[in-house]
Amino acid sequence: PDMDGIAAAEILTQERIAPVLLLTAFGDQPLVERAKQAGVVNYIVKPLRESEVAPAIEVALARYNEFRAMEGKAKELSEQLETRKVVERAKGLLMQRYGLTEQEAFRKIQKASMNNRKSMREVAEAILLTNEINEM
């Protein structure tokens, strides 16, 4: 009761609950702008034709699913990049501290990862943390 449809749409969009298709009697530009800012996927002004609603919902759901898939892929790529950075830092530390080649340092991290059933990122983070503690 404390909010209008656009405010509710904004919450649904921000929390990634569902795509929002706004069906309204008002088509004035300020409302359309608010709807765009709120993340509304489609804005349909009454009077409605039944033949318009089902396709609009289908398209909104399809775009939402595509967006969620891209969002997941972006997160995955970001995590891969972060892992690579951590592994590179740990590899550089091993090279510096033990006079290893890049390939030898990578192989040490890889072997520790397999032997301990930990990800390479976890092993690299442990190497960096151990170094930090030893420098205290």
Beta strands, then each sheet from edge to edge (+ up, - down):
strand 1: 21-24
strand 2: 42-45
sheet 1: 1+ 2+
end
